[in-house]
Amino acid sequence: MKITGHRTEAVYRRYAVVSEADLREALQKLDSYIYGDSRRAALDDRRVSM
């Protein structure tokens, strides 16, 4: 809730319904923002090899 800015758990729960694909995409975007595209490429390569 600190990250999203919701003040109550009831409001947070209303909007906390997301798919696994949406979560992965959000984390990839955050990682790219923080570490740059070079790290994202490394993560993509690792995922393909798994």
Residue pairs with C-beta under 8 A, 6 or more apart in sequence:
1 7
1 9
1 12
4 12
4 15
6 12
6 15
28 40
28 43
31 39
31 40
31 43
32 39
32 40
